[in-house]
Every structure is written in structure tokens, then in C-alpha cells.
Amino acid sequence: MDAALTTINSILWHDYVLYAMVITGITFTFWSGFSQYRALTHGTKVIRGIYDDPNDPGAINHFQALSTALSATVGLGNIGGVAIAISLGGPGAVFWMWVIGFLGMATKLTEVTLTMLYRNTDNPDNPHGGPMWVASKGLTKKLPWLGFGGKIIGGLFCITTLIMTATGGNMFQAWNTGAITQAYFGVPSVASGIVLAMIVGAVIIGGIKRIGAVTGRLVPIMVVLYLLAALYALAINFAEIPAIFALIFQGAFSTLDASGAFIGGTMGYAFLFGMKRAIFSNEAGQGTSPIAHSAAKTSEPVREGVVAGLEPFLDTIVVCTLTALVILSTGVWQRGAEAVLVNEPQIIETEAGWTLANSRVSERHLAEWETGERVFIIVHSDLNPRSDNNIHRLDGTIFPGIDGDFFIEWETLTTKTRPEIFDHGVYLSYVGATLTAKAFDTLVPGLGKWLVTLTVWFFAISTMISYSYYGEQAMVFLAGEKSVMAYKLVFCILAVVATAGFLQTDTQLDNLTGLGTGVMLFVNVPIMWVLGAQAMRAYKDYIKRLDNGQMTAGHKPPSLEDLISGKDVE
């Protein structure tokens, strides 16, 4: 399965796909006259509730729609995804995350505006929207010769949505939660999966209004909690921040040498992993967020598009940056070895490549080995294009011997040249959110264990809740309302499946989430290019009316309690 996903991802995330995403973001940035400014100014006023009107079509207010969308984007992509980007692409990946975050603001505004223009409001209290409706209605209107082609493309988008819902929106979240809980508290990962399934199931049965109510309260709490912890951690390491920014820019435009657990990284791979993680995190161009925004109460399609432009800023430029600075300032990304191999292991050639005979490992630094822990060593072999050197990681798993010693069972390294062990150092494999938690722990012992674990649970629950709604809307389009309950059951079961042990490494995790994000881009981005002119005309007309004073606040801002609960639009 992992080999198949690697092959598929090499197509979905070819360099030309990334270039297309950058060009899309640049095009809509200039076409809209740098709409990022409007998102940061006018968008913040809209979410404060001064434009909310109970008589407009929709189910939830602007703040709740943004919270629902953010609960999917501000999640483990910000904690685990950033860690993966730095582990695989180096510090330079952070710079390319910023680029995608900025350009993604214009991309997100465009796709949400299109969704609001073509959403289905036959039932004003339960609207349906998303790229599937844009394709079905908009493409058919724009290109009459397509016939049923618009509906077919809409159905294809729904299928990609279900793939993303199952992988990045569910299994990625559950796996990270189970992994970090097991690492710190010894709770079996599958137990966390079962608890997650029960919590998420209890919320999603209530539909979008309950989802909006839960996310409206949960998202502000979890974001503030995490940001306070990150700012505190950075205050402790404040003197390191200038050097960290220099390292980010250096890694974005040149090759960084290997150091400790970091095997090195090129500009190209920093670009690749930074963009992949940013797109996965803020979902610009992916087409998921428009589904949540389509439920907003508004008679002005562009207004919700402007609100949506805030998402990549909050998600990538604020939250992801703080996570990256914590990881980089602590040095955990280039940590030293935890132990050494006791004896020189035998190198064995197999049909798939090279491996080592089971190897005895010395005592672990400051802790005891636990059965099943993931580790790796550094070996030299063929040229590694990711690091632009001949350095590779060989992964293994700890298991106990009969005499109280611990051994490592090794996986296979697929290189042509016989590998040579570098220094016999054994490194702990911190994958995703666990790496971020370890970074916090190095600054304040126990901070990662308690706060990051709690935050991971919050983020995972909120993301899974929102993605369940995205998949639900895809099922409604494909098979009608009657299919929803069966879908919700399968969604909850997948959370348990993800924690059952078949995901082990950061590469596997990247492959799984890359599949979901990639297939959605292939369907949604072409729709944006075909119909983007309509969104831009609507946007410019809206801004013109706004600047001319034709649109003013309808009332004073509601109380925060009414805004968060949605009572201001009831």
C-alpha cells in the first residue's frame, strides 16, 4: 500500500502541480487587486457580526462558518504537518509555507465566492454548497456543450472529497492523537481511536447547527491555548529567533548540510514539503472550506468569500509559523542520538534492497526503552536527491530480548549501493505531532506532554467534526440524504482503523495525507480557472459598493456569547 501511495503521490505532487498552485495564487492575487488587504480589514468586521441578518438564507452566522472551516484547517496540520515539513524538507520549508499562506488568501476568497454564487438554497435553513454545485450549475451554464458533464465533474469532486475526508480529515488526525497519547501516557493507540470515534459521532449526528455551535466554542479556546503556549516557549528562547529566521531563508534558497537527526535538505525539497504541508493545512484551492462557508447566513456571496480569505492567514502565517519557530529554536529537528548499536550489525542484501540483522542497542539516554518504539540510524549509500548527499535513514523497531537487553528489527533501504553505517548512533523517530511535543518539552519539561497532548485532542476532534460534514455534503450530492447515516458510521470506524498500527513513519503519513489533498486539487483548481472571472467580477462589484458607502453595518456588534452561539441570527 505504501509503495502504491508513493507512486500516486509522485504524480499528484509533481513539480508542475506545485507551479500551477503558485500561478493560481499569483493570478487571483493580482486579479483581485491584492484582496488579502480586504480580508484582513473588512473580513474582521464581518466576522464580528455587524452584517449578520437573521432573514438572510443560511444556517449559521459568519463567525460560526469561519470557525467550522478553521476547525478543519487549524488542526494537526499545524502541529504534526509543520513537524513533517521540517523533518523532510528542512527549515526552508517554512518560507514556502508562508508564500502559499499569502497567496492562498486570494485563492480561498475566489473558491468560496464561487460556491456562494452557486450554492443550493432550496431549503434556506439547510443550504448545500461546494465545488460540486459550482461544477454542476456553473460549468453547465458557462459551457452548455458539456451537457451532463458538469454534474459528472461535480460527482468526481465528491469522490475526491470522500478520499480526503477519510485520509487527511480523519485518519491523519486519529493516528497523531493515538501516537502522542501512547507515547506519553502508555494508552494503546487504538483506545484513543475508539474514544475519538465516540466523541465525534456524538457531535456529527446533530448536523451543521450543532457542528457550528461546538466549533464556535471549541476553536477559539484551542487556538488561544496553543498560541499562549507557543509564545511562552518562544519567550524562553527569544535570543535564538533572529538566527532561526536566517536559517529559514537560507534553507529556502540553498542546500542545508546534515546535522544530527536531520539528513540535509535541498531548496527543491524545502519547496515541495513546505507547499504540500501548507496546502494540506490551509486547504487553499482544495475545495473543502467552501462547503462549510456555504452554510453561512448572507445575501452577499462575496462577503463570505472575504471572510474565508482570513483562513490561510490565521492558519499558516500565524499558527504554523509559531509551531515552526518552537521546533527550530529548540533544535529538536537536528537532535542527537539517544543510544548506540552495541555491535557491528551484519548488512544483508534482499530482493527489495538492503537491511541489517537484528541489532542489540545500548541503554537509552535518560529513559527506558519501550517495546515498539520507532528508531533509525544514519547510513551512507546512493545519492539522496532529497538531501543532495549520500545520507539516508534506515528505520527500525525496538523489541526486548530474553536477557533484558533490547534489540532493533530493521526495515529495508531501497538503494543500489551497499550502505555503510555512519556512526552507530540510534535516533528516536519523532513523527508529526510527537516532534512538536518534544520541542515544547525541551523548554519546559512536561509542557509537551500535557499541553500539546491536550491541544492535539482538541484539534483532532474539531477537524474530524468539520471533515465529517464535508463528506456528508458529498454523499448528499452523490446519493441523497438517506446515505448520510451510513456514511457517518463508516467515518467513525475509520478513526479506529487509523490507530490500529499500519501507519509508522513520517513518510507514510505524508503519503496518506498527500493523496487526499492532491486528488482534490486536480478537480477543483480547473473549475476555478474556468469560472474565476465570475468570482472576480462579483468581488470588484462588492468592493465598489463597499467603498461607495452603499453597504453599511446593519446594527451594532452582538455580544460575544450571541455571536459564538449563533443567537444573533436566530
Secondary structure, DSSP 8 states (H G I E B T S, - for coil): -HHHHHHHHHHHT-HHHHHHHHHHHHHHHHHTT-THHHHHHHHHHHHTTTT--TTSSSSB-HHHHHHHHHHHHSSHIIIIIHHHHHHHH-THHHHHHHHHHHHHHHHHHHHHHHHHHH-B-SSTTS-B-SHHHIIIIIIHHH-GGGTTHHHHHHHHHHHHHHHHHHIIIIIHHHHHHHHHHHHHH---HHHHHHHHHHHHHHHHTTHHHHHHHHHHHHHHHHHHHHHHHHHHHHHHTGGGHHHHHHHHHHHHHS-B--BTTB--B-HHHHHHHHHHHHHHHH-TTTSSHHHHHTTB--S-HHHHHHHHTHHHIIIIIIIIHHHHHHHHHHTGGG---SEEBSS---EEE-SSSEEE--EEE---TTS---TT-EEEEEEEEEEETTTTEEEEEEEEEEEE-TTS-EEEEE--B--SS--EESS-EEEE---THHHHHHHHHHHSTTHIIIIIHHHHHHHHHHHHHHHHHHHHHHHHHHH-GGGHHHHHHHHHHHHHHHTSS---SHHHHHHHHHHHHHHHHHHHHHHHHHHHHHHHHHHHHHHHHHHTT----SS----HHHHHHTGGG-
